[in-house]
Amino acid sequence: MLNIEAKINSVSYQPTMADKLVSYDISELDDALKHSCFKLRLNSNHEYALSQWVSPKRTRSYPYARVYHTLAYGGKRVTLIPVIKDEGYDGDRDYIQWDTIALMSLLQVHVILVYYVSAEAHETKENKITNQQIDQCYLNKKLPQLSNYKSDALHWNMKQAESIVALFNQALDHYGRIAETLKIRIHNRKSAEKRIKQIERAYLSFREESRKHAKLAQYRESRTIQPKEKLIQADKAIITISNFLNGVYYLTADEARISGNKIMLVEARHTKSTRFPSKDDILDGCVKMHLFSNLSEVNVGEFSYTPQAVLKLTNAGRIKPENLSNKNRELLNRVEYEALSNGFLLELG
């Protein structure tokens, strides 16, 4: 595994596959929240491009793809992420991770942490709930606060994280009421409280590391790579990124290849079937391309490299453009155009 250090001074990217966002007025919030992403007008002076996650877990429902559709918007970009989602004892329980908030900060997306206040009993599973609804009253209070906030997304997101424990406890209180009302069993509260402490520590660690940005050298790989011109390939790479606000972020690349003075940073999207990866899966990967294609001052140990972002698409067999359906061929053409427009490479395997 390679340990890579890099900087991001700014993010320049053209999301050519972004869907057109439908606009809603704040009075239509209930209807707007039925969509994964949309524009929301607070008044004549303030409008957001807003996306929402149906779970805090990043591997469910392609949340990055939802965010992707808002990244072309020139104004404030906002995403709603539940701090916790408990589907009942017979379902999953997922928690937000600090790394998720940090990634949104790098993309200049303002995070509003939300929680669920109501749900319905699952039709077939005794201890499972569905159709969970967030607290719209709370959201209606947060949105005007954001309209008056002039600082960077990182500072807004750090401020929101200060309340993360209180929001977790509020969420757990509501789940207790939902369980009592619906007469269903949910997951143990004590184990959730332990996880809350872990997430709080991750946030505090980020804050501390960002304040001690000058000490980043301690994360450098102690061993050097010799000879420099040798091809080096790693299945995974850890990328420690700092930005102009001195935030310190940790990302991973699925592959890293060094050849000469170039380092290829690969984000892979794979489908177990013989089909082409889905559009949402691809857009999920394009969010990483936003970052990988804007890295500068990339170092491994004492050596500096020129980065090259790569989006790699694979399936259970081998993707051959000539064998794709017309629909998937059109999708491939759009991905190729996205790569050309933003300077990353597209690999098929």
C-alpha positions in Angstrom: 0.0 0.0 0.0 1.4 3.4 -1.0 1.1 6.4 1.3 0.7 9.5 -0.8 0.6 13.2 0.2 -1.0 15.8 -2.0 -2.6 19.2 -2.0 -5.8 20.6 -3.5 -5.7 24.4 -4.0 -9.0 24.6 -5.9 -11.4 22.2 -7.6 -12.1 22.8 -11.3 -14.4 20.3 -12.9 -17.2 20.2 -15.5 -19.9 17.7 -14.6 -21.1 17.0 -18.1 -23.6 14.2 -17.1 -25.4 16.2 -14.4 -29.2 16.0 -14.6 -31.2 19.3 -14.8 -32.5 20.1 -11.4 -36.1 20.9 -10.8 -36.7 24.1 -8.8 -39.0 24.2 -5.7 -40.0 27.0 -3.4 -39.4 26.5 0.4 -43.1 26.3 0.8 -43.0 23.2 -1.4 -40.3 21.5 0.7 -42.5 18.4 1.4 -42.8 17.8 -2.4 -39.1 18.6 -3.0 -37.9 16.0 -0.5 -39.5 13.3 -2.6 -36.6 13.8 -5.0 -32.9 12.9 -4.5 -31.7 16.2 -5.8 -33.3 19.5 -6.7 -33.0 23.3 -6.4 -34.7 25.0 -3.4 -35.5 28.7 -3.3 -35.6 30.3 0.1 -36.5 33.7 -1.3 -35.7 35.9 -4.3 -32.0 36.2 -3.1 -31.2 32.7 -2.0 -31.4 29.4 -3.8 -29.5 26.1 -3.1 -28.7 23.0 -5.2 -29.7 20.3 -2.7 -29.2 16.6 -2.5 -30.2 14.1 0.1 -28.9 10.8 1.4 -31.4 8.0 2.3 -28.8 6.5 4.6 -25.5 7.8 6.1 -23.7 4.7 4.7 -21.8 5.6 1.5 -22.2 2.2 -0.2 -26.0 2.4 -0.2 -28.2 4.2 -2.8 -25.3 5.8 -4.5 -25.2 9.0 -2.4 -22.2 10.5 -4.3 -24.2 10.3 -7.5 -26.9 12.3 -5.9 -24.3 14.9 -4.9 -22.8 14.8 -8.4 -25.9 16.3 -9.9 -25.6 19.4 -7.8 -21.9 20.1 -8.4 -22.4 22.1 -11.6 -24.5 24.6 -9.7 -22.6 27.9 -9.2 -24.3 28.9 -5.9 -24.4 27.1 -2.6 -24.5 23.3 -2.8 -26.1 21.5 0.1 -26.5 17.8 1.1 -28.7 16.4 3.8 -27.2 13.4 5.6 -28.9 11.5 8.4 -26.6 11.1 11.4 -28.0 7.6 12.0 -30.6 5.3 10.3 -32.1 2.4 12.2 -34.3 0.2 10.1 -35.4 -1.8 13.2 -34.0 -4.9 14.8 -34.5 -7.0 11.6 -32.9 -4.3 9.4 -29.7 -2.4 9.2 -28.4 0.4 11.4 -26.0 2.8 9.7 -24.0 5.7 11.1 -22.5 8.8 9.5 -18.7 8.8 9.3 -16.6 11.9 9.8 -14.7 11.1 6.5 -18.0 11.6 4.7 -18.4 15.2 6.0 -14.7 15.8 5.3 -15.1 14.7 1.6 -18.1 17.0 1.2 -16.0 19.8 2.5 -13.4 19.2 -0.1 -16.1 19.4 -2.8 -17.4 22.7 -1.3 -20.7 21.0 -0.4 -22.4 22.3 2.8 -23.7 19.4 5.0 -26.8 19.7 7.1 -27.0 16.8 9.5 -30.6 15.5 9.9 -32.5 12.9 11.8 -35.7 10.9 11.4 -38.8 11.6 13.4 -41.4 9.2 12.0 -41.7 5.9 10.2 -44.1 3.1 9.3 -44.0 -0.5 10.2 -42.8 -2.9 7.5 -45.5 -4.9 5.9 -43.9 -8.3 6.2 -41.0 -8.0 8.8 -42.1 -7.8 12.4 -39.2 -5.7 13.7 -38.5 -3.4 10.7 -39.5 0.1 9.8 -39.8 1.9 6.5 -40.8 5.3 4.9 -38.7 7.2 7.5 -39.2 11.0 7.4 -36.7 13.6 8.6 -37.6 16.5 10.9 -38.7 19.2 8.5 -39.1 21.8 11.3 -35.4 21.4 12.1 -34.5 21.7 8.4 -36.6 24.8 8.1 -34.5 26.4 10.8 -31.1 25.3 9.4 -31.7 26.5 5.8 -32.0 30.2 6.6 -28.9 30.0 8.8 -27.0 28.8 5.8 -28.2 31.6 3.7 -26.6 34.1 6.1 -23.4 32.1 6.3 -20.6 33.7 4.3 -17.6 31.4 5.1 -16.3 28.3 3.4 -18.1 24.9 3.4 -15.4 23.4 5.6 -16.1 26.0 8.3 -19.9 25.4 8.1 -19.4 21.6 8.2 -17.1 21.9 11.2 -19.7 24.0 13.0 -22.4 21.5 12.3 -20.1 18.7 13.6 -19.9 20.4 17.0 -23.6 19.4 17.5 -23.2 15.9 16.3 -23.5 14.2 19.7 -26.7 16.2 20.5 -28.2 15.3 17.1 -27.4 11.6 17.7 -29.1 11.6 21.0 -32.1 13.4 19.6 -32.2 10.9 16.8 -32.1 8.0 19.3 -34.8 9.6 21.4 -37.1 9.7 18.3 -36.3 6.1 17.4 -37.3 5.2 21.0 -40.7 6.9 20.4 -41.1 5.3 17.0 -40.4 1.9 18.5 -42.9 2.5 21.3 -45.6 3.8 18.9 -45.3 1.1 16.3 -44.7 -1.7 18.9 -41.5 -2.8 17.2 -38.0 -3.7 18.4 -35.0 -1.6 17.4 -31.3 -1.9 18.0 -29.6 -1.5 21.3 -29.1 2.2 22.3 -25.9 1.6 24.3 -24.0 0.3 21.4 -25.1 3.3 19.4 -23.8 5.6 22.1 -20.4 3.9 21.9 -20.3 4.5 18.1 -21.3 8.2 18.7 -18.2 8.6 20.8 -16.0 7.1 18.1 -17.4 9.5 15.5 -16.9 12.5 17.8 -13.3 11.5 18.4 -12.7 11.3 14.6 -14.1 14.8 14.3 -11.9 16.1 17.1 -8.9 14.4 15.6 -9.5 16.1 12.2 -9.8 19.5 13.9 -6.6 18.9 15.8 -4.7 17.7 12.8 -5.9 20.7 10.7 -4.7 23.0 13.4 -1.3 21.3 13.4 -1.0 21.3 9.6 2.7 22.1 9.8 3.3 18.7 11.3 2.1 16.8 8.2 5.6 15.6 7.6 5.1 13.0 10.3 2.7 11.2 7.9 5.3 10.8 5.2 6.4 7.4 4.1 9.7 6.7 5.9 11.1 4.5 3.1 12.0 5.8 -0.3 11.2 4.2 -3.6 14.2 3.2 -5.7 14.9 3.2 -8.5 12.5 6.1 -9.4 11.9 4.9 -13.0 10.7 1.4 -11.9 7.1 0.6 -12.4 5.4 0.3 -9.0 1.8 -0.8 -8.5 -0.2 -1.1 -5.4 -3.7 -2.5 -4.9 -4.6 0.4 -2.6 -3.2 3.8 -1.8 -3.9 6.1 1.1 -3.9 9.7 0.0 -3.5 12.4 2.7 -4.8 15.7 1.2 -4.4 19.2 2.5 -6.2 22.2 1.1 -5.8 26.0 1.2 -7.8 26.1 4.5 -5.3 23.7 6.1 -7.8 20.9 6.4 -6.3 17.4 6.4 -8.3 14.7 4.5 -7.8 11.0 4.0 -8.9 9.3 0.8 -8.1 6.0 -0.8 -7.4 5.0 -4.4 -8.3 1.5 -5.5 -5.0 1.3 -7.4 -1.9 3.4 -7.7 0.8 3.0 -10.4 4.1 4.8 -10.5 6.0 4.9 -13.8 8.8 7.4 -14.3 7.6 10.8 -12.9 3.9 10.0 -13.2 1.5 8.4 -10.6 -1.8 7.0 -11.8 -4.6 7.2 -9.2 -7.3 4.8 -10.1 -10.9 4.7 -8.9 -12.5 1.5 -10.0 -16.2 0.7 -10.6 -17.1 -3.0 -11.0 -20.3 -4.9 -11.7 -20.5 -8.6 -10.9 -22.7 -9.2 -13.9 -21.5 -9.1 -17.6 -23.3 -5.7 -18.0 -21.9 -2.2 -18.2 -21.8 -0.5 -14.8 -24.8 1.6 -14.0 -24.9 5.4 -14.5 -25.2 6.0 -10.8 -22.2 3.7 -10.1 -20.2 5.7 -12.7 -21.2 9.0 -11.3 -20.2 7.8 -7.9 -16.7 7.3 -9.3 -16.8 10.7 -11.1 -17.0 12.4 -7.7 -13.6 10.9 -6.9 -12.4 12.2 -10.3 -13.4 15.7 -9.1 -10.7 15.4 -6.5 -8.0 13.2 -8.1 -8.0 15.4 -11.2 -7.3 18.5 -9.1 -4.4 17.2 -7.0 -1.1 19.1 -6.9 2.3 18.6 -5.2 1.9 14.8 -5.0 4.6 13.1 -3.1 5.4 9.5 -2.1 8.2 9.6 0.4 10.8 12.0 -0.8 9.8 11.8 -4.5 7.4 14.1 -6.3 5.1 12.9 -9.1 2.7 14.3 -11.7 -0.7 12.8 -10.9 -3.1 11.3 -13.5 -6.6 10.5 -12.4 -8.1 7.3 -13.9 -11.7 5.9 -13.8 -11.6 2.2 -14.4 -14.8 0.4 -15.4 -15.0 -3.4 -15.2 -17.5 -6.3 -15.2 -17.5 -10.0 -14.7 -16.1 -10.6 -18.1 -14.5 -7.9 -20.2 -16.1 -4.7 -21.4 -16.0 -4.4 -25.2 -17.6 -1.3 -26.7 -18.7 -3.2 -29.8 -20.8 -5.6 -27.6 -22.6 -3.0 -25.7 -26.3 -2.2 -26.2 -27.2 1.1 -27.8 -28.2 2.5 -24.4 -24.9 1.5 -22.8 -22.9 2.6 -25.8 -24.5 6.0 -25.4 -23.6 6.0 -21.7 -20.0 5.1 -22.5 -19.8 8.0 -25.0 -21.0 10.4 -22.3 -18.4 9.1 -19.8 -15.7 9.4 -22.5 -16.7 13.0 -23.0 -16.6 13.6 -19.3 -13.1 12.2 -19.1 -12.0 14.4 -22.1 -13.6 17.5 -20.5 -11.9 17.0 -17.2 -8.5 15.5 -18.0 -8.9 12.1 -16.5 -8.4 8.7 -18.2 -11.1 6.1 -18.8 -10.0 2.5 -18.7 -12.3 -0.5 -19.6 -11.5 -4.0 -18.3 
